[in-house]
Each structure stands twice: as C-alpha cells, then as structure tokens.
Amino acid sequence: MARVVVDVMLKPEILDPQGQAVQRALPRLGFQGISDVRQGKRFELEVAGPVDDAALARINELAETFLANTVIEDFVVKVEEDQPQKAEEAAK
C-alpha cells in the first residue's frame, strides 16, 4: 500500500488571517525570528496497488475538483515512498 500526500496552501496573493494570527502570537510565546506564517491543509491518501501515472492523474483530478479550491489555493501531490512509523505505532 502506498501513501500519496496532497498539500493544499492558499495562493501567495490571498490573505491568510489564521497564519497572521499565529505569526502575531509567536513573539508572545517566546518564538522569535519567524517572519511569516501560512496555514494549509494536508491530505494523506492510502492507495491500494501501485501508484502509476493513471493513479496520479486520478489523484490530481481529485485534488483539483474536491480537495482544493483552485481559485484561491494551490496544491502539490507527492508519493511517500518509505512511510515513517508513527510514534504510537512504534510504541506498540
């Protein structure tokens, strides 16, 4: 089973109020030197079978029509080859 990740971010020209709120809070929390924060979404898709060109084309279509609002958001699709174990799985 393969994992495909779709990262969705607001386009650079779109105002990001959530990112701005985080950026303003950072100095009060003791985190200095962060000049910008942008918030996005991450979707992890478990794909049964090989992730070939046809599967990637379907996932790109899924991202473009359902996961992202392409008027205001950009997205990137990438395949994760080696999946790192999650901390809770490693503890079992």
C-alpha positions as a Markdown table, in Angstrom:
| # | Residue | x | y | z |
|---|---|---|---|---|
| 1 | Met | 0.0 | 0.0 | 0.0 |
| 2 | Ala | 1.4 | 3.4 | -0.9 |
| 3 | Arg | 0.7 | 6.8 | 0.6 |
| 4 | Val | 0.1 | 9.9 | -1.6 |
| 5 | Val | 0.1 | 13.3 | 0.1 |
| 6 | Val | -1.8 | 16.3 | -1.2 |
| 7 | Asp | -0.6 | 19.6 | 0.4 |
| 8 | Val | -3.0 | 22.5 | -0.2 |
| 9 | Met | -2.0 | 26.1 | 0.5 |
| 10 | Leu | -3.6 | 29.5 | -0.1 |
| 11 | Lys | -2.1 | 31.2 | -3.1 |
| 12 | Pro | 0.6 | 33.8 | -2.1 |
| 13 | Glu | -1.6 | 36.7 | -3.0 |
| 14 | Ile | -4.5 | 35.5 | -0.8 |
| 15 | Leu | -4.8 | 36.9 | 2.7 |
| 16 | Asp | -4.2 | 34.3 | 5.4 |
| 17 | Pro | -5.8 | 35.5 | 8.6 |
| 18 | Gln | -5.1 | 32.3 | 10.5 |
| 19 | Gly | -1.5 | 32.4 | 9.5 |
| 20 | Gln | -1.3 | 36.0 | 10.6 |
| 21 | Ala | -2.9 | 35.3 | 14.0 |
| 22 | Val | -0.2 | 32.6 | 14.6 |
| 23 | Gln | 2.5 | 34.9 | 13.5 |
| 24 | Arg | 1.4 | 37.6 | 15.9 |
| 25 | Ala | 1.2 | 35.1 | 18.8 |
| 26 | Leu | 4.7 | 33.7 | 18.3 |
| 27 | Pro | 6.7 | 36.5 | 19.9 |
| 28 | Arg | 4.4 | 36.5 | 23.0 |
| 29 | Leu | 5.1 | 32.8 | 23.3 |
| 30 | Gly | 8.9 | 33.3 | 23.1 |
| 31 | Phe | 9.4 | 32.3 | 19.5 |
| 32 | Gln | 11.5 | 35.0 | 17.7 |
| 33 | Gly | 12.7 | 35.3 | 14.2 |
| 34 | Ile | 9.6 | 34.0 | 12.3 |
| 35 | Ser | 8.8 | 36.5 | 9.6 |
| 36 | Asp | 5.7 | 34.8 | 8.0 |
| 37 | Val | 3.3 | 32.0 | 8.7 |
| 38 | Arg | 0.9 | 30.4 | 6.1 |
| 39 | Gln | -1.5 | 27.8 | 7.1 |
| 40 | Gly | -2.6 | 25.0 | 4.8 |
| 41 | Lys | -4.1 | 21.5 | 4.7 |
| 42 | Arg | -2.5 | 18.1 | 4.3 |
| 43 | Phe | -4.4 | 15.1 | 3.0 |
| 44 | Glu | -2.8 | 11.6 | 3.2 |
| 45 | Leu | -4.3 | 9.1 | 0.9 |
| 46 | Glu | -3.6 | 5.4 | 1.2 |
| 47 | Val | -3.7 | 3.9 | -2.2 |
| 48 | Ala | -4.2 | 0.1 | -2.8 |
| 49 | Gly | -1.9 | -1.1 | -5.5 |
| 50 | Pro | 0.8 | 0.7 | -7.4 |
| 51 | Val | 0.8 | 4.5 | -7.8 |
| 52 | Asp | 1.3 | 4.7 | -11.5 |
| 53 | Asp | 0.7 | 7.6 | -13.9 |
| 54 | Ala | -3.0 | 6.7 | -14.1 |
| 55 | Ala | -3.4 | 6.7 | -10.3 |
| 56 | Leu | -1.6 | 10.0 | -10.0 |
| 57 | Ala | -3.8 | 11.5 | -12.7 |
| 58 | Arg | -6.9 | 10.5 | -10.8 |
| 59 | Ile | -5.5 | 11.9 | -7.5 |
| 60 | Asn | -4.6 | 15.2 | -9.3 |
| 61 | Glu | -8.2 | 15.3 | -10.5 |
| 62 | Leu | -9.5 | 14.6 | -7.0 |
| 63 | Ala | -7.3 | 17.3 | -5.6 |
| 64 | Glu | -8.3 | 19.8 | -8.2 |
| 65 | Thr | -12.1 | 19.2 | -8.0 |
| 66 | Phe | -12.6 | 18.3 | -4.4 |
| 67 | Leu | -9.7 | 18.9 | -2.0 |
| 68 | Ala | -8.6 | 22.4 | -3.2 |
| 69 | Asn | -10.4 | 25.5 | -4.2 |
| 70 | Thr | -8.2 | 26.3 | -7.2 |
| 71 | Val | -9.4 | 29.9 | -7.4 |
| 72 | Ile | -7.6 | 30.7 | -4.1 |
| 73 | Glu | -5.5 | 27.6 | -3.4 |
| 74 | Asp | -2.6 | 25.7 | -4.9 |
| 75 | Phe | -1.9 | 22.1 | -4.3 |
| 76 | Val | 1.0 | 19.7 | -4.6 |
| 77 | Val | 0.7 | 15.9 | -5.0 |
| 78 | Lys | 3.6 | 13.7 | -3.9 |
| 79 | Val | 4.1 | 10.0 | -3.3 |
| 80 | Glu | 5.7 | 9.0 | 0.0 |
| 81 | Glu | 8.0 | 6.0 | -0.7 |
| 82 | Asp | 9.1 | 4.9 | 2.8 |
| 83 | Gln | 6.5 | 5.7 | 5.4 |
| 84 | Pro | 8.0 | 6.6 | 8.8 |
| 85 | Gln | 6.3 | 4.8 | 11.7 |
| 86 | Lys | 4.0 | 6.9 | 13.7 |
| 87 | Ala | 5.1 | 7.3 | 17.3 |
| 88 | Glu | 2.0 | 5.5 | 18.7 |
| 89 | Glu | 2.6 | 2.5 | 16.3 |
| 90 | Ala | 6.3 | 2.3 | 17.3 |
| 91 | Ala | 5.4 | 2.2 | 20.9 |
| 92 | Lys | 3.2 | -0.9 | 20.5 |
